[in-house]
């Protein structure tokens, strides 16, 4: 199992009460605690749902929150955890 930073592309984004969820174009899902992103802490559901994917899914932008995420960077620790798990 290899989460490649170079091929990571978001297809869909959503939130639950505690997490940001990303569905990748290859069908994998990743959740990240909303607390990692201060701009999400007081955001409304409407603001959180108003995102744009850019660069074919390598970027996620929330205009009303002035927040941008580079999707491959969200996988940095994931790769290290998987390498340790299967080493």
URTAWO-V585685 format. One record per backbone hydrogen bond with DSSP energy under -1.0 kcal/mol. NH is the residue of the N-H (numbers start at 1). CO is the residue of the C=O. If there is no record, write none. Layout:
# URTAWO-V585685
NH,CO
NH,CO
This chain:
# URTAWO-V585685
4,2
10,57
11,23
12,23
14,21
16,19
20,32
21,14
22,30
23,12
24,28
25,9
27,24
30,22
32,20
34,18
36,33
37,34
40,37
41,38
48,44
49,45
51,49
52,61
54,59
57,54
59,54
60,69
61,52
62,67
67,62
69,60
71,58
73,70
74,71
75,72
76,73
79,75
80,76
81,77
82,78
83,79
84,80
85,81
86,82
